[in-house]
Amino acid sequence: MKNIKYLALLFSLTLLISCGQDDADSVTNPGEYTPTSEVNVGFTDTNIDQMVLENDPTADALTYTIGTNINPLDVDITLTLGITSSDGSPDGASYPQTVIIPAGESSVDVQLSFSDDGVAEGFAEEIYTFEILDVDFGSSDVYYLTQGELTRNITVIDSEPDFTAPPGAVEISVTWSNAAKDLDVFLITGDQDSGGVLIDDSQGVTTTEQVVLPADQEGVFSLFMYEWSSDYPVEFNVSFTFPGGLVETFTDVKIQDDSFQFTLIKASLGAQFGYRITQL
């Protein structure tokens, strides 16, 4: 009987000594806790889903708040932050990789801004995820972490479309009045990419040429043109006819040499497609 009482007392002392001894405080490696004080850390603002224009120089930085669910602690809380993007190129995001909630404070504000990352996304949506990667209470073993809201999503678009249209093919017609001239037209993938894929071409001998962008094509496209005998300059008109009947026309355009004349961006925006035409 004495041995049983001795073992019970030893077990109780072991629990008492070990209580609160824990140095595992990482979000990514939470470990096993024997806590004395539970602290919930995460985003506490209401900026859950934001949309921004990537290359808008007048845009204000987004402000997020990271805080705790209890009164200010007596130790610094160090937060490690990171960001990912749906296209794998988050280089346009600017933010502090490490921030600190100082001892005596319960929250800290973090600013996130965007600049042009050099990737031509057009106006297709790119989703960024801003994330708390790690939370560190320093050398303290008094506190342990429970995860709050660890992420915020931001929808980023490179530029806004000029207009939208329902699904369907786009017809591009080039006309000119001087019958002595002979323009040929080529619709190519990419932004003025001479090595792009040929989508369609028109090499007739009349004063009208037409190419078609198929309904299943999305991205950036360029219209390359030349006068068959290099008899420049040539004045011409070009019309873009979109699904639903919208027509965009450019008149009295002058071509001086074999060259790209227009770019066309097409991207899905839900049930509609967004478009932008640029005259070069």
Helices and strands as residue ranges (DSSP letters): H 2-18, E 37-43, E 49-53, E 62-68, E 77-85, G 90-92, E 93-94, E 98-101, E 107-114, E 125-136, E 143-147, E 151-157, E 163-165, E 170-175, E 183-189, E 198-202, E 208-213, E 219-227, E 234-241, E 247-255, E 259-269, E 272-279
